[in-house]
Amino acid sequence: MAKQQTDYTEENIRSLDWKEHIRLRPGMYIGKLGDGSAADDGIYVLVKEIIDNSIDEFVMGNGKRINIKIKDGVTYVRDFGRGIPLGKVVDCVSKINTGGKYDSKAFKKSVGLNGVGTKAVNALAEHFIVESYRDGEKKRAVFKYGELIEESDIEKTDERNGTFIEFIPDSEIFKNYKFRAAYLEKLFWNYCYLNRGLAIYFNGEKFLSENGLKDLLEDNMESEALYPIIHLEGEDIEVAITHVRSYGENYYSFVNGQHTTQGGTHLSEFRGSVAKVIKDFYGKNYDAVDIRQSIVAAVSVKVIEPVFESQTKTKLGSQEIEPNGKSMRAFINDFLKVKLDNFLHKHSETAEILEKKIKQSEKERKELSGIRKLARERAKKASLHNKKLRDCRAHYNDTKNDKRKESTIFITEGDSASGSITKSRDVNTQAVFSLRGKPLNSYGLTKKVVYENEEFNLLQAALNIEDGIEGLRYNNVVIATDADVDGMHIRLLLLTFFLQFFPELVRGGHVYILQTPLFRVRNKKETRYCYSEEERVDAIANLGKNPEITRFKGLGEISPDEFKNFIGDEIRLDPVIIGKDAKIEDVLQFYMGKNTQDRQEFIIDNLRIEEAVIATED
């Protein structure tokens, strides 16, 4: 049977204006949309695109303060730079590929390069206002969905020079979005670490750094440093390095003040150069894996006309520090070869501690090598015969599959719960891993337990994280347990496993908690799912007399048809975030160490809340 052909004529050719194209293909400009549960969701990119322009002003020596307020979904940003030239205010926020960043004299090492960012915010906002203040005059323009609806004449003002932006994300594009303070605060702190002397005021709270990347490591150290932070600076480069008492490698990388969360050429060369310089210093052929085990480091470089791999600028692609200039490898290696080598020669105590750590990592790696080999064989054999993993068709590390970034694995316990999720899931992007009973409490144990414990070994193999998260097969790792005491305990045990042995999985924003409804309230016309006691009370009030109320005590009690609602487009995920002031060591000790009076009081206080909910229901 011949395929039916579709006519292809002049009528099929469309020309879109700038705002239509952005609204039709927002992913090209801001990455994924999301609802605010992940740090790279679109609403944060919108905020960042506006602030990037203010940062560029500071870098060029204009304006030491940025005021930011986010309230009820409205974002306000006021900087005190030079202000947009008044005759070009409308053009700069509504004409694609228009801006000052094309003039390398005005912005030599800028964050924003393509003249797109602010226009994308404007097009994706249901309400957008820009005001520019320059030398006693101001200009104002108001937009709706990128369409200019009001433009003032240039008029007198007493405002200090600078720019003011106000916008509301389009709720039709960013559905059910919610700004999370932890993500915003991390963004603002990074700006300050990279721009010493810059003061950011967010909803009245002041963010300021005096020691740059040294402050960044000190503020984000999740366990005790083995030696004082090595802080090195040069022209267009700054690094901070130490080692801690935990597993994995933890890096913060930046280009022109942009947090490159996916790394890039500068981070690759930094990792390689650190290992090479340290090997040369000790005159021993240590394995790079042992040198970098437990490292915590930050690197920031300034690049003229950097090339990023996407508009969101999360991965650097530049091979050179400037067009036709020194290679990135030579630039970073030459810097570390002098600065890091000199530092270690001058600080012999630090050098001794570092070498002791390297030898310890080497010893543990060699002791584990035999166990790892057997564990891999067991995992491979088990995967052929058991049903613990119901895989999906998309994998995070499959670069040919555009769906890889959407891939999710649900970790659940019990046949009924895993059965409900398996029958409800999208087989293209969602996998299910079923635990058998409660996992082992791994707090305080060595990595040997990961290979000797069958559950942990199979989970590690399913995620493909034995050698780091570069091979992670699923972008989202979702813990899906019952909302009861046993479920909470399993959740804690899994988080302990990840934080103890694979903290970079949590730091990278890959771990989430699945929220499922506690109640279903319905009458003959409408059904409402309630995730809290407050939602239940509101549903009862709105659905009239004597609605049917069901309390879900376990995931297995929710039918597959209903479960589709909770792991589909309307999925509710709570990200697991390591707070700026939280140290993994302290968190694990509190929750999973020997019982303490503080923890007992904490549990009792939180149980009272749960008891109140249950009592109301009964």
C-alpha positions, 0 to 999 in steps of 0.5 A: 500500500502506497504511503499517502503523500502530503502536499508541500507548497508555498503555503507550507512555508512560514516566516515567524517574527522574533517573539513567535519563534521564541515562544514556539521553540523556547527550548532553543533559547532557555533549555528545558521549561520545567516547573522550578524543581530543578536548578536548570529549569527555565524560570531560573534561566529567565532570572539569570539572563536579566542579571547577566547583563547587570553583572557585565556592567559590574565587570566593566566597572559600573555599579557595585550593587544589584537589587533583586526581589521575587514575590508572588511570581513577579521578578524585579531586578534593579542595577546601577550600571550605565543604563541602556542607551535611551534611544535603544531601550525598546530595540535591546529587549525586542529586536533579536541579535541587538545589543552592546556585546557585539562591540568587543570594546564595550564588553571584552569578556562578557557573559552575554554574547548573542543579543538574545537573552533579554529578548527571550525573557520578554517573549516568554513573559506575560508581563515585561517592563524595562526602564533605563536611567541615564544622566538624569533622564529615563525611558520606559517600555511595557510589553505583553508576551513580547508585544510592545503595548506602551512606550514613554517619551524620554523624561527627567528623573532623579533616579541613579543611572542603571536599569530596572526590569520587571517580568512575570513568566508566562504561566501557559508556558511555565505550568505550575512553576514555583521559584525555590529559594535554595536555587536562587540563593546558590545562583546569587552566591556564585555571582558574588564569589566570582565578582568580589566587591559586588553586593546582591540584595535578594528580598532584603538579604545581602550576598557579598564575597571578599575571598572569591573561590576560597569563600565558595569552597569554605561555604560549600564544604560538605565534610572537613578539609584535610588541609587548608584551601589552596587559593591561586590567582593569575590573569584571567584565571582563579582556582581553589583546591582541597581534599575532604573526607568523602568519596567522589570528585566535586568541581565548580567551574566558571567562564566569564562569571557563568556557572558551567554546570556541565563543565567543558574544555576548561574543566577537562584541562584543569582536571588533567593538569592538576593530576599532571602537576602533582605527579611531577611534584612528587616525582611518582607515577600516581594514578590520576584517579587516586590524585583526584579522589575526594577532591573539591575544587573550583576553577574560573577563567576569563575567555574572549569570545567564548564558544558555548555548546548552547544558548544557556551556556552550561558547557564551554566548547572553546579550545583557545583562551582567545581567538587564535590565541593560546590553547586552553590546555597550555593556558591552564597547565602553564598556570598550575605548573608554576603556581601549584608547584610553587605552593606545594614547595612552600607549604610542605605540611600541605604537601605531606597531607596530600600525598598521604591522602593519595596513597590512602586512595591508591591502597583502597582502590587496589583492595577493591579491585578484586571485589569490584570485578566479582561484583560486576560479574554478579550484577551482569548475571543478575540483570539477565535473570531478575526483574529488579530493573524494568528499563526504558528505551532512553538513556542519559548517556545515549548521545544519539537520543534526544530523550535522554535528558528526560529519562527517569528511574523510580526506585521503589520497594515492594511488588505492589508499588513497583507494579503500579509504577511499571504499569503506569510509566512511559516506557520510552523515558521511565524505568523502575528499580525494585528494592527487596525490603529495607536497604542496609544503613551504610553510614560510616561504612567503606565503599567495600559494602557497595560491592558486597551488598547485593541491593547496592551493587545492583542499584549502582550497576543499574545507574552505571555510576561506579566510575562517576556520574559521567556514565549516569544512565538516567537524568532523574533518580526518583525515590518513590516510597510510601508516605508512612514510617517505613517509607520514610525510613527507606527514603533515608537509607537510600539518601544515606547511600547516595550521600555517603558514596555518590554525593556528586549525584545529589550535588548534580541535581539528579536526585528527587523525592516523588510526591504522591497524594495522601487523599482522594476527595471526590463526588459524582462530578469531580475528583481532587487529589490532595497532597496535604491536609490543607488541600484535603480541607479545601477540597471538602469545602469545594465539593459540597456535602459528604464527598467520598474521602480515600486516604492512600497509605501506600503506593500499591493502593493507587491503581495504575490508571490513577498513577498515570496522573502522578508520574506524567505531565503533572508529576510532583518532584521535590529535589534533594538539595544540599544547603549552603550551610549543611555538611553531609558529614553532620547531616548523616551523623544526625539522621543515621548515627547513634541515637542522640537527644537532639534527633529524638526531640526532632522526631517527636516534634515532627510526629506531632504534626503527622499525628494531628493530620491522622487525628483530623482524618479519623 
